[in-house]
Amino acid sequence: MVGRRHRAWVKDLFQQLATDLGAPDPPLLAAQHLMLYDGATVAADLGSYPDAARAARNAAERLIDSAG
């Protein structure tokens, strides 16, 4: 339950940030960022990719650039 509420909060945060950025499709950009967030979190947790946060940030920046 707590995990679901946190994930919903993160998704809402991403959508608000996308809206504030003026993205043409804030729900889509938020969903894309949520996927990056989930993937980086799992990769870092499993220890399979210690540079997951940096890779996710790079991908997020590219998504933002292409959305605007």
C-alpha positions in Angstrom: 0.0 0.0 0.0 2.7 2.5 0.9 4.7 1.6 -2.2 1.7 2.2 -4.4 1.0 5.6 -2.8 4.6 6.6 -3.2 4.7 5.5 -6.9 1.5 7.4 -7.5 3.0 10.5 -5.8 6.1 10.2 -8.0 4.0 9.9 -11.1 2.0 12.9 -10.1 5.2 14.8 -9.5 6.6 13.9 -12.9 3.3 15.0 -14.6 3.3 18.3 -12.7 6.9 19.0 -13.7 6.1 18.1 -17.3 3.1 20.5 -17.2 5.2 23.2 -15.7 7.8 22.6 -18.5 5.1 23.1 -21.1 5.4 19.6 -22.6 2.8 18.9 -25.2 1.8 15.6 -23.6 2.5 15.7 -19.9 0.9 12.3 -19.1 3.1 10.6 -21.7 6.3 12.4 -20.5 5.5 11.5 -16.9 4.9 7.9 -17.8 8.2 7.7 -19.7 10.1 9.3 -16.7 8.3 6.9 -14.3 9.6 3.9 -16.4 13.2 5.4 -16.2 12.7 5.9 -12.4 11.5 2.3 -12.0 14.3 0.8 -14.1 17.0 2.8 -12.4 15.7 1.9 -8.9 15.5 -1.8 -9.7 19.0 -1.8 -11.4 20.6 0.0 -8.5 18.8 -2.2 -5.9 20.0 -5.4 -7.6 23.5 -4.0 -7.9 23.5 -5.0 -11.6 24.2 -1.5 -12.9 25.9 0.8 -10.4 25.7 3.7 -12.9 21.9 3.4 -13.3 21.1 6.8 -11.9 23.5 8.6 -14.3 22.1 6.6 -17.3 18.5 7.4 -16.3 19.3 11.1 -15.9 20.9 11.1 -19.4 17.8 9.4 -20.9 15.5 11.8 -19.0 17.3 14.8 -20.4 16.9 13.4 -23.9 13.2 12.8 -23.3 12.7 16.4 -22.1 14.6 17.8 -25.0 12.5 15.8 -27.5 9.3 16.7 -25.8 9.8 20.5 -26.1 
